[in-house]
């Protein structure tokens, strides 16, 4: 059984704060086996983290969180950036074309670019896995909807902290039953549904701090682009 963080953001994300080294340190400190850095429409920090991960005793999972036309999709196991703005179906095709797996995060959280309002249930069910526990929750209703959806269709389930600061890495993890401690074994286990989810709510004051910090960073970057 391996404990894997599948949804975390570094400073390369527009709303992230910390360099990959801090995220890796936190992952090792809380006893994780593997981690994916999934920055918004960026991949360089994730590739760096995947290279550095063995130094921290971790398996590195390269990936990104893609902003498709329908909403967010996690691409795990990819090493080339997939463009934002493609259709949901094309995004999934591009991920699989690189040998990766497509996980839909927070599908029923509309305010956070969940895809469910914009795709059919058949399209949503075509993903390789559904994130059924996202640590950044208010009531938990959207998580429960995602779990019911995945369970009713026999889809693999994942969890993720959706950390935007290093302290929250490992707040929610996916436990996978893998034959060995390797990237391919982790991805194969997720795709086969040999997963269980473990997590707890990100404290509200930290969620607020993450959101406020992200808003400030977006403003700073927007101002810099304007200049």
Buried (B, 14 or more C-beta within 10 A) or exposed (E): EBBBBBBBBBBBBBBBBBBBBBBBBBBBEBEBBBBBBBBBBBBBBBBBBBEBBEEBEBBBBBBBBBBBBBBBBBBBBBBEBBEBEBBBBBBBEBBBEBEBBBBBBBBBBBEBBBBBEBBEEEBBBBBBBBBBBBBBBEEEEBBBBBBEBBEEEEBBBBBBBBBBBBBBBBBBBBBBEBEEEEBEBBBBBBBEBBBEBEBEBBEEEBBEBBEEBBEEBEEEEEEEEEE
